[in-house]
Amino acid sequence: MNKHRPHILPRYVIYGFFVLGLLSAIAFRSIIVFQHLEPGWVRPVWYLGVVGYLFFFLYRYSISRKRKRAIAEYELIEKVKANACLTDEDREVVVYLLSSLKKSMEDVNYFIIFILSIVAIAIDLMLS
């Protein structure tokens, strides 16, 4: 089997997609405001949110697949369960996986989307 050596993407890529996901989340949650204040902006803002999420979730999908592929190709679960010695290459993959999870901003993204959802509901209730 030809193993792929996984690597962490540059910080600007990680932050760029984080910002894209955040802008998409804001776009969707601001639709309710535009519906009340400027209905002509609803469709453009909706498209901004959809297209942003299209790229954001494709990126997140690729990261998830990359992590799962590394775990499978290097048989890391089996090796850990068997308490087998890890090769230097195995250790590099484990470091990649742990670093990837540590550098990921998905938890921050989820929390911000949660807060923005509450704010959007509150604004809609105030404007109704």
C-alpha positions as CSV (number, residue, x, y, z in Angstrom):
1,M,0.0,0.0,0.0
2,N,1.3,3.4,-0.9
3,K,1.1,5.6,2.2
4,H,0.5,9.3,2.1
5,R,2.5,11.3,4.4
6,P,0.0,13.7,6.0
7,H,1.0,17.3,7.0
8,I,-0.5,20.3,8.7
9,L,-1.7,23.0,6.4
10,P,-0.2,26.5,6.8
11,R,-1.8,28.7,9.5
12,Y,-3.1,31.2,6.8
13,V,-5.1,28.3,5.2
14,I,-6.5,27.2,8.6
15,Y,-7.5,30.8,9.5
16,G,-8.7,31.6,6.0
17,F,-11.2,28.7,6.1
18,F,-12.2,29.5,9.7
19,V,-13.0,33.1,8.6
20,L,-14.9,31.8,5.6
21,G,-17.0,29.5,7.8
22,L,-17.6,32.3,10.3
23,L,-18.7,34.7,7.5
24,S,-21.1,32.1,6.1
25,A,-22.5,31.6,9.6
26,I,-23.0,35.3,10.0
27,A,-24.6,35.6,6.6
28,F,-27.2,32.9,7.4
29,R,-28.0,34.4,10.7
30,S,-28.2,37.9,9.3
31,I,-30.9,36.9,6.8
32,I,-33.5,37.4,9.4
33,V,-32.4,41.0,9.9
34,F,-32.3,41.7,6.2
35,Q,-35.8,40.3,5.9
36,H,-37.1,43.0,8.2
37,L,-34.9,45.9,7.2
38,E,-33.8,45.3,3.6
39,P,-35.6,42.4,1.9
40,G,-33.7,42.9,-1.4
41,W,-30.5,41.7,0.3
42,V,-31.9,38.4,1.5
43,R,-31.0,36.4,-1.7
44,P,-27.5,37.8,-2.1
45,V,-26.7,37.2,1.6
46,W,-28.2,33.7,1.3
47,Y,-26.0,32.9,-1.7
48,L,-23.0,34.3,0.2
49,G,-23.7,31.9,3.0
50,V,-24.3,28.9,0.8
51,V,-21.3,29.4,-1.4
52,G,-19.1,30.1,1.7
53,Y,-20.4,26.9,3.4
54,L,-19.9,25.0,0.1
55,F,-16.1,25.6,0.3
56,F,-15.8,25.5,4.1
57,F,-17.5,22.1,4.4
58,L,-15.6,20.7,1.4
59,Y,-12.4,21.8,3.2
60,R,-13.6,20.3,6.5
61,Y,-14.5,17.1,4.7
62,S,-11.0,16.8,3.2
63,I,-9.4,17.3,6.6
64,S,-11.6,14.6,8.1
65,R,-10.8,12.2,5.2
66,K,-7.1,12.9,5.5
67,R,-7.1,12.1,9.2
68,K,-9.1,8.9,8.8
69,R,-6.9,7.8,5.8
70,A,-3.7,8.3,8.0
71,I,-5.2,6.3,10.8
72,A,-6.2,3.5,8.4
73,E,-3.0,3.4,6.3
74,Y,-0.7,3.4,9.3
75,E,-3.0,0.9,11.2
76,L,-2.6,3.1,14.3
77,I,-5.7,1.9,16.2
78,E,-4.6,-1.8,15.7
79,K,-1.0,-1.0,16.8
80,V,-2.1,0.9,19.9
81,K,-4.6,-1.8,20.9
82,A,-1.8,-4.4,20.5
83,N,0.6,-2.2,22.4
84,A,2.9,-2.7,19.4
85,C,6.0,-0.6,18.9
86,L,5.4,2.4,16.7
87,T,7.9,3.2,14.0
88,D,9.3,6.7,13.6
89,E,7.0,7.1,10.6
90,D,4.0,6.0,12.8
91,R,5.0,8.5,15.5
92,E,5.2,11.3,12.9
93,V,1.6,10.4,11.8
94,V,0.4,10.4,15.4
95,V,2.1,13.8,15.9
96,Y,0.3,15.0,12.7
97,L,-3.1,13.8,14.0
98,L,-2.7,15.3,17.4
99,S,-1.3,18.6,16.1
100,S,-4.1,18.7,13.5
101,L,-6.7,18.3,16.2
102,K,-5.0,20.8,18.5
103,K,-4.6,23.5,15.7
104,S,-8.1,23.0,14.4
105,M,-10.5,25.8,15.2
106,E,-13.6,23.7,14.8
107,D,-14.6,23.9,18.5
108,V,-14.4,27.7,18.4
109,N,-16.3,27.7,15.1
110,Y,-19.1,25.6,16.7
111,F,-19.3,27.8,19.8
112,I,-19.5,31.0,17.7
113,I,-22.2,29.5,15.5
114,F,-24.1,28.6,18.7
115,I,-23.9,32.1,20.0
116,L,-24.7,33.7,16.7
117,S,-27.8,31.5,16.5
118,I,-29.0,32.7,19.9
119,V,-28.4,36.3,18.8
120,A,-30.3,35.8,15.5
121,I,-33.3,34.4,17.4
122,A,-33.2,37.2,19.9
123,I,-33.0,39.8,17.1
124,D,-35.9,38.2,15.2
125,L,-38.0,38.2,18.3
126,M,-37.2,41.9,18.9
127,L,-38.0,42.9,15.3
128,S,-41.3,40.9,15.1
